[in-house]
Amino acid sequence: MTYFDPIRGYVTSSDDYESDTTANLKSIMAALKAQELSDDICDAVERLLYKYQDFICQGIRQDIAEHKDVSWYLVEKCGVGDRRALISYQDGPSGEWFNECFADEVPLWLLISLFRRIARCKPLGDQDADDTIDTVEELDAVYVSDQDERDIKENRARRLNVRRRSGFIGDGDL
């Protein structure tokens, strides 16, 4: 369902998606063993942030999912033949400031929120931007799915150990 928000413009249901993943891109890549993609994805994310930094250059005390009063600003960094935007952010008014973080150091909940802002404002047809955003969102989905699967296995093993210790299950019952 699409609706018009006076502040954000036209919004679809996918625009309201906010990741709750507190891990950063570097940790997610390591957990998924996707290191061969790491440099390419991080470079693409930093170039995307640089390209559209005018749309998301700063936010002061804004709510992002369950994170309240988040502040951030982008810092331009120019290297030899490459321009990037680094992110400085604070999670809450009493939180610590993390200054000039590369894309792979920023928690996914903030990165995907910034992507949502870019997607609402960028011109249609920027396939590189769409591909970068989709890739990061897919990594987030796979990571969350893997985490859920691991949690289920750990809970199952924990319950099984409790049953064994309480005498409900013998070693020969399995």
C-alpha positions in Angstrom: 0.0 0.0 0.0 1.4 3.4 -1.0 0.5 6.6 0.9 1.7 10.2 1.0 3.6 11.4 4.0 4.1 15.2 4.1 7.7 14.8 5.3 8.9 11.7 3.4 6.8 11.9 0.3 5.3 8.8 -1.2 5.9 5.8 1.0 5.4 2.1 0.2 5.2 -0.7 2.8 8.8 -1.7 1.9 10.0 1.8 2.8 8.9 1.2 6.4 11.2 -1.8 6.8 13.8 -1.2 9.4 16.4 -3.8 10.2 17.0 -4.6 13.9 20.4 -6.1 13.2 22.9 -4.6 15.6 25.9 -6.3 13.9 27.9 -4.3 11.3 28.5 -5.3 7.7 32.0 -6.6 8.6 30.7 -9.0 11.3 27.8 -10.2 9.0 30.2 -11.0 6.2 32.5 -12.9 8.6 29.5 -14.9 10.0 28.2 -15.7 6.5 31.8 -16.5 5.2 31.2 -14.0 2.4 34.7 -12.4 2.6 35.1 -12.5 -1.2 32.2 -10.0 -1.5 33.4 -7.8 1.4 35.5 -5.2 -0.3 33.2 -4.9 -3.3 30.1 -4.4 -1.2 31.7 -2.0 1.3 33.2 0.1 -1.6 29.8 0.2 -3.3 28.0 1.2 -0.1 30.5 4.0 0.6 30.2 5.3 -3.0 26.4 5.2 -2.8 26.5 7.2 0.5 28.8 9.7 -1.1 26.7 10.0 -4.3 23.5 10.7 -2.4 24.9 12.4 0.8 22.9 15.5 0.1 19.7 13.5 0.8 21.0 12.1 4.1 23.8 14.3 5.2 22.6 14.5 8.8 19.9 13.6 11.2 19.5 14.9 14.7 17.5 13.0 17.4 15.5 10.9 15.0 13.8 7.6 15.9 14.9 4.6 13.8 12.9 1.4 14.7 13.4 0.9 18.4 16.5 3.2 18.5 15.4 6.5 19.9 17.0 9.9 19.4 19.7 8.7 17.0 22.0 11.4 15.5 24.3 11.1 12.5 26.2 13.1 9.9 28.2 12.2 6.9 31.8 13.2 6.4 33.3 13.4 2.9 36.6 11.6 2.3 38.4 12.0 -1.0 41.2 9.6 -1.9 43.1 9.1 -5.0 40.5 8.6 -7.7 37.8 7.7 -5.2 35.3 9.6 -3.1 33.5 8.2 -0.1 31.3 9.2 2.7 32.0 8.1 6.2 29.4 8.1 8.9 29.6 9.5 12.4 26.7 8.5 14.6 25.3 8.4 18.2 22.7 6.0 19.3 20.6 8.0 21.8 21.4 11.3 23.5 23.6 9.7 26.1 25.3 7.3 23.7 28.9 7.3 22.6 29.7 9.1 19.3 31.4 6.8 16.8 33.2 9.1 14.4 34.1 8.7 10.7 33.1 5.0 10.5 33.5 3.1 7.2 30.4 1.4 5.8 31.4 -1.9 7.2 31.6 -0.5 10.8 28.1 0.9 11.0 25.3 -1.2 12.5 22.9 -2.5 9.8 19.9 -0.9 11.5 21.4 2.5 10.7 22.8 1.6 7.3 19.5 0.2 6.0 17.6 3.2 7.4 19.9 5.5 5.5 19.3 3.4 2.4 15.6 3.8 2.8 16.0 7.6 2.8 18.2 7.4 -0.3 15.7 5.1 -2.1 12.9 7.6 -1.5 14.8 10.5 -2.9 17.1 9.2 -5.6 16.1 9.3 -9.3 14.6 6.2 -10.8 16.8 4.0 -12.9 20.0 4.1 -10.8 20.5 0.4 -11.1 23.9 0.4 -9.3 22.3 2.1 -6.2 19.3 -0.4 -6.3 21.7 -3.4 -6.6 23.8 -2.2 -3.7 20.8 -1.6 -1.5 19.3 -5.0 -2.5 22.6 -6.8 -1.8 22.9 -5.4 1.7 19.3 -6.2 2.5 19.7 -9.8 1.3 22.8 -10.2 3.5 20.7 -8.9 6.4 17.9 -11.3 5.7 20.3 -14.3 5.4 22.2 -13.3 8.5 18.9 -13.0 10.5 17.7 -16.3 9.2 21.0 -18.0 10.1 20.9 -16.4 13.6 17.3 -17.7 14.1 18.3 -21.2 13.0 21.3 -21.2 15.4 19.1 -20.0 18.3 16.6 -22.8 17.6 19.4 -25.4 17.5 20.9 -24.1 20.8 17.5 -24.1 22.5 16.8 -27.6 21.3 20.2 -28.8 22.6 19.7 -27.0 25.9 16.2 -28.6 26.4 17.6 -32.0 25.6 20.4 -31.6 28.1 17.9 -30.5 30.8 15.8 -33.6 30.0 18.8 -35.9 30.2 20.0 -34.4 33.5 16.5 -34.7 35.0 16.2 -38.4 34.0 13.5 -38.1 31.4 15.7 -39.2 28.5 18.4 -41.8 28.8 21.3 -42.0 26.4 19.8 -45.1 24.7 16.5 -43.2 24.0 18.0 -41.1 21.2 
